[in-house]
């Protein structure tokens, strides 16, 4: 097998999901969030890999993104407006 093939990227279930404005995605009833970074992912489509051990990882092209559980209260994810 060629060295450039990474089995952890091949032997997975792959799902494409659109990132919501609050940097969350939905997968099988779960709401997961992407940490805020230099890049704005809202509106973009990412690929979520479910590995054989059940863990989830998201990718934007080759860039691996962390997935975190979303807080139970959606308002915690929204930016507060200045008054």
PAZA-660662 format. One record per residue (C-alpha): x, y, z; residue in three letters. Coordinates in steps of 0.25 Angstrom, whole numbers, always signed. Example, Ala and Ser with C-alpha at 12.3 -4.5 7.8 and 13.67 -1.06 7.14 Angstrom:
<recs>
xx=+49, yy=-18, zz=+31, res=Ala
xx=+55, yy=-4, zz=+29, res=Ser
</recs>
This chain:
<recs>
xx=+0, yy=+0, zz=+0, res=Unk
xx=+5, yy=+14, zz=-3, res=Unk
xx=+11, yy=+22, zz=+9, res=Unk
xx=+2, yy=+34, zz=+5, res=Unk
xx=-11, yy=+26, zz=+8, res=Unk
xx=-15, yy=+28, zz=+22, res=Unk
xx=-24, yy=+17, zz=+27, res=Unk
xx=-30, yy=+26, zz=+38, res=Unk
xx=-36, yy=+35, zz=+26, res=Unk
xx=-40, yy=+23, zz=+18, res=Unk
xx=-47, yy=+13, zz=+28, res=Unk
xx=-57, yy=+23, zz=+33, res=Unk
xx=-72, yy=+26, zz=+30, res=Unk
xx=-72, yy=+40, zz=+23, res=Unk
xx=-83, yy=+50, zz=+24, res=Unk
xx=-84, yy=+64, zz=+18, res=Unk
xx=-90, yy=+75, zz=+27, res=Unk
xx=-92, yy=+90, zz=+25, res=Unk
xx=-88, yy=+98, zz=+37, res=Unk
xx=-98, yy=+107, zz=+43, res=Unk
xx=-96, yy=+122, zz=+47, res=Unk
xx=-93, yy=+118, zz=+61, res=Unk
xx=-82, yy=+108, zz=+56, res=Unk
xx=-90, yy=+96, zz=+59, res=Unk
xx=-93, yy=+84, zz=+51, res=Unk
xx=-103, yy=+73, zz=+53, res=Unk
xx=-100, yy=+58, zz=+52, res=Unk
xx=-110, yy=+47, zz=+56, res=Unk
xx=-117, yy=+55, zz=+66, res=Unk
xx=-105, yy=+61, zz=+72, res=Unk
xx=-101, yy=+76, zz=+71, res=Unk
xx=-86, yy=+78, zz=+70, res=Unk
xx=-78, yy=+91, zz=+70, res=Unk
xx=-66, yy=+95, zz=+63, res=Unk
xx=-57, yy=+104, zz=+71, res=Unk
xx=-56, yy=+118, zz=+67, res=Unk
xx=-43, yy=+120, zz=+59, res=Unk
xx=-36, yy=+130, zz=+49, res=Unk
xx=-45, yy=+123, zz=+39, res=Unk
xx=-60, yy=+126, zz=+38, res=Unk
xx=-67, yy=+112, zz=+36, res=Unk
xx=-81, yy=+117, zz=+36, res=Unk
xx=-88, yy=+114, zz=+23, res=Unk
xx=-77, yy=+104, zz=+18, res=Unk
xx=-78, yy=+90, zz=+16, res=Unk
xx=-69, yy=+81, zz=+24, res=Unk
xx=-67, yy=+66, zz=+24, res=Unk
xx=-69, yy=+58, zz=+37, res=Unk
xx=-62, yy=+45, zz=+39, res=Unk
xx=-68, yy=+34, zz=+48, res=Unk
xx=-56, yy=+25, zz=+51, res=Unk
xx=-57, yy=+11, zz=+55, res=Unk
xx=-55, yy=+14, zz=+69, res=Unk
xx=-68, yy=+23, zz=+69, res=Unk
xx=-60, yy=+36, zz=+70, res=Unk
xx=-63, yy=+48, zz=+61, res=Unk
xx=-54, yy=+57, zz=+54, res=Unk
xx=-57, yy=+68, zz=+44, res=Unk
xx=-49, yy=+72, zz=+32, res=Unk
xx=-49, yy=+85, zz=+23, res=Unk
xx=-41, yy=+79, zz=+12, res=Unk
xx=-28, yy=+74, zz=+18, res=Unk
xx=-30, yy=+83, zz=+30, res=Unk
xx=-34, yy=+74, zz=+42, res=Unk
xx=-44, yy=+82, zz=+51, res=Unk
xx=-47, yy=+79, zz=+66, res=Unk
xx=-62, yy=+75, zz=+69, res=Unk
xx=-67, yy=+79, zz=+83, res=Unk
xx=-81, yy=+76, zz=+89, res=Unk
xx=-90, yy=+88, zz=+87, res=Unk
xx=-95, yy=+94, zz=+100, res=Unk
xx=-109, yy=+91, zz=+104, res=Unk
xx=-114, yy=+105, zz=+103, res=Unk
xx=-113, yy=+110, zz=+89, res=Unk
xx=-112, yy=+125, zz=+94, res=Unk
xx=-98, yy=+122, zz=+100, res=Unk
xx=-93, yy=+121, zz=+85, res=Unk
xx=-98, yy=+134, zz=+80, res=Unk
xx=-91, yy=+147, zz=+81, res=Unk
xx=-97, yy=+157, zz=+90, res=Unk
xx=-100, yy=+170, zz=+83, res=Unk
xx=-95, yy=+183, zz=+89, res=Unk
xx=-105, yy=+193, zz=+94, res=Unk
</recs>
